[in-house]
């Protein structure tokens, strides 16, 4: 799937953006694409990588609109819209990540995900996470970052899940507001579209609810799960 070639229409539908906007992005050289016979074509992996970066840099209003579009698409295709809370498990939650720098955080989050028993290749996951952060930070400001592989490989994981780690101190992680980051979510998905949907869901929860404040106050993994599930329910109203 990652090497599949998509037409402009297919690509725009896949990531739920306007086809003309995507064409302009390609013309500006912001995403790898080829032109054959006057038609634009996109490699699946490069398209997803651009969509992830674009989503994390979007305004709050644009995030909410894009999230609705992704949810509507999954409903039309009769695919489940699983929430973040449904994909989290207590063994992949740590409220005392001790690393003091970005590389250490990435290693600790990889180890945390590996505790779930659902990661086939932890070393490959670590390298993909590191590659993603070197290309562009997944920190969105407000103290949160949403780690994920730069090029999504569904075969790294046995099934989809989300890991969460809270560092003992704010870490400089490249957030656009220059502030430290303390809340780290790691998206581990076996499905390309679900991967983008989870990234979108986390972003709207961070910007549109008091999730991060509640996570600051959480004392146990069960408190984390409750906070995520309750904030999702409130947002979806």
C-alpha positions in Angstrom: 0.0 0.0 0.0 2.8 2.5 0.9 4.1 2.3 -2.7 0.7 2.6 -4.3 0.4 5.5 -6.9 -2.7 7.7 -6.6 -4.3 10.1 -9.0 -5.0 13.7 -7.9 -8.6 12.8 -7.3 -7.8 9.6 -5.4 -5.1 11.4 -3.3 -7.4 14.3 -2.4 -10.1 11.9 -1.3 -7.7 9.8 0.7 -6.5 12.7 2.9 -9.7 14.8 2.6 -8.3 18.0 1.1 -9.5 20.0 -1.9 -8.0 18.6 -5.1 -7.0 22.1 -6.3 -5.3 22.8 -3.0 -3.3 19.6 -3.3 -2.3 20.4 -6.9 -1.0 23.8 -5.8 1.0 22.1 -3.0 2.6 19.8 -5.5 3.3 22.7 -7.9 5.1 24.5 -5.1 7.2 21.4 -4.5 6.0 20.9 -1.0 5.1 17.2 -1.7 6.7 14.7 -4.1 4.5 14.2 -7.1 4.9 13.4 -10.8 3.1 14.6 -13.9 2.2 12.2 -16.7 0.0 13.2 -19.7 -0.9 16.4 -17.9 -2.2 14.5 -14.8 -0.7 14.6 -11.3 0.2 11.4 -9.4 1.2 10.9 -5.8 3.0 8.0 -4.0 0.9 6.9 -1.1 3.7 7.1 1.5 4.8 10.6 0.5 1.2 11.7 0.5 0.6 10.5 4.0 3.8 12.0 5.3 2.8 15.4 3.9 -0.8 15.1 5.3 0.6 14.4 8.8 2.8 17.5 8.7 0.0 19.6 7.2 -2.5 18.5 9.9 -0.2 19.3 12.8 0.5 22.8 11.5 -3.2 23.6 10.9 -5.2 26.2 12.8 -7.8 25.1 15.3 -10.7 25.8 12.9 -9.0 23.9 10.1 -8.3 21.0 12.4 -11.9 20.7 13.4 -13.1 20.8 9.8 -10.5 18.3 8.7 -11.4 15.9 11.6 -15.1 16.1 10.6 -14.2 15.3 7.0 -12.2 12.3 8.0 -14.9 11.0 10.3 -17.5 11.4 7.6 -15.4 9.5 5.1 -15.0 6.6 7.5 -18.7 6.5 8.1 -19.5 6.6 4.3 -17.1 3.7 3.9 -18.6 1.9 6.9 -15.3 1.8 8.7 -15.3 2.1 12.6 -14.4 5.5 14.0 -12.6 4.2 17.1 -11.7 6.8 19.6 -8.3 7.4 21.2 -9.6 6.1 24.6 -10.7 2.8 23.0 -7.1 2.3 21.6 -5.3 3.0 24.9 -4.3 0.4 27.5 -2.9 0.9 31.0 0.3 -1.1 30.3 1.2 1.5 27.6 0.8 4.5 29.9 3.7 5.9 32.0 3.3 9.1 34.2 7.0 9.4 35.0 9.1 9.4 31.8 12.5 10.4 33.0 14.4 11.3 29.8 15.8 14.8 29.6 16.2 15.2 25.8 14.3 14.5 22.6 16.2 11.3 21.7 15.7 9.9 25.2 12.0 10.6 25.0 11.7 8.8 21.7 13.6 5.8 23.1 11.4 5.8 26.3 8.2 6.1 24.3 9.3 3.2 22.0 10.0 1.1 25.1 6.7 2.0 26.5 4.9 1.0 23.3 6.9 -2.3 23.4 5.4 -3.1 26.8 2.1 -3.7 25.1 3.5 -6.7 23.4 2.0 -5.4 20.1 5.2 -4.1 18.5 6.9 -6.5 16.1 10.1 -4.5 15.6 10.9 -1.9 18.3 14.2 -0.9 16.7 12.5 -0.1 13.4 9.8 1.9 15.3 12.5 3.9 17.1 14.3 4.7 13.8 11.0 5.8 12.1 10.1 8.0 15.1 13.5 9.6 15.0 13.3 10.2 11.3 9.9 11.9 11.7 11.3 14.3 14.4 14.3 15.1 12.3 12.1 16.0 9.4 9.7 18.1 11.5 8.7 18.1 15.1 5.4 16.4 16.2 5.1 18.9 19.1 2.1 21.1 18.6 2.6 23.5 21.5 0.6 23.7 24.7 2.8 21.0 26.1 1.8 18.1 23.8 3.4 16.0 21.0 2.0 13.3 18.9 4.8 10.9 17.9 4.3 8.7 14.9 6.4 7.1 12.2 7.4 9.4 9.3 6.4 6.8 6.7 3.5 4.7 8.1 4.3 1.0 8.1 1.3 -1.1 9.3 3.4 -4.2 9.6 5.4 -2.9 12.6 2.4 -3.5 14.9 0.2 -6.5 15.6 -2.8 -4.3 16.1 -3.6 -0.6 16.5 -3.1 1.2 19.9 -2.0 4.5 21.4 0.7 4.9 24.1 0.9 7.8 26.4 3.8 9.1 28.5 4.1 12.1 30.8 7.6 13.4 31.4 8.7 14.4 34.9 9.8 17.8 33.5 9.0 19.8 30.3 11.3 18.8 27.4 12.4 21.0 24.5 10.8 19.1 21.6 10.6 21.7 18.9 7.1 23.1 19.6 6.1 26.1 17.5 5.5 28.2 20.6 9.0 27.4 21.9 7.5 26.0 25.1 8.5 22.7 26.7 6.6 19.5 26.0 5.3 17.2 28.7 2.6 15.1 27.2 3.7 12.5 24.6 1.2 10.3 22.6 2.6 7.6 20.3 0.2 6.5 17.5 0.7 2.9 16.6 -1.7 2.0 13.8 -2.0 -0.9 11.3 -4.3 1.2 9.0 -3.2 4.2 7.0 -6.6 6.1 7.3 -7.0 5.2 10.9 -3.5 6.5 11.6 -4.4 9.9 10.1 -7.8 9.9 11.9 -6.1 9.3 15.3 -3.7 12.1 14.7 -6.5 14.4 13.8 -8.6 13.3 16.9 -5.7 13.9 19.3 -5.0 17.4 17.8 -8.6 18.5 18.2 -8.8 17.2 21.7 -5.6 19.0 22.7 -6.8 22.3 21.2 -10.6 22.0 21.8 -10.9 20.5 25.3 -9.2 20.7 28.7 -7.6 17.3 28.1 -4.0 18.5 28.7 -5.0 20.1 32.0 -6.7 16.9 33.1 -3.6 14.9 32.1 -1.4 17.2 34.2 -3.6 16.3 37.2 -3.9 12.5 36.5 -2.3 10.3 39.2 -2.8 6.9 37.7 -3.1 5.3 34.3 -6.8 4.7 34.9 -7.2 8.5 35.5 -5.5 9.1 32.1 -7.9 6.7 30.4 -10.9 8.4 32.1 -9.7 11.8 31.1 -9.3 10.9 27.4 -12.6 9.1 27.2 -14.5 11.9 28.9 -12.9 14.6 26.8 -13.7 12.7 23.6 -17.3 12.3 24.7 -17.6 16.0 25.5 -16.0 17.0 22.2 -18.2 14.7 20.1 -21.4 16.2 21.5 
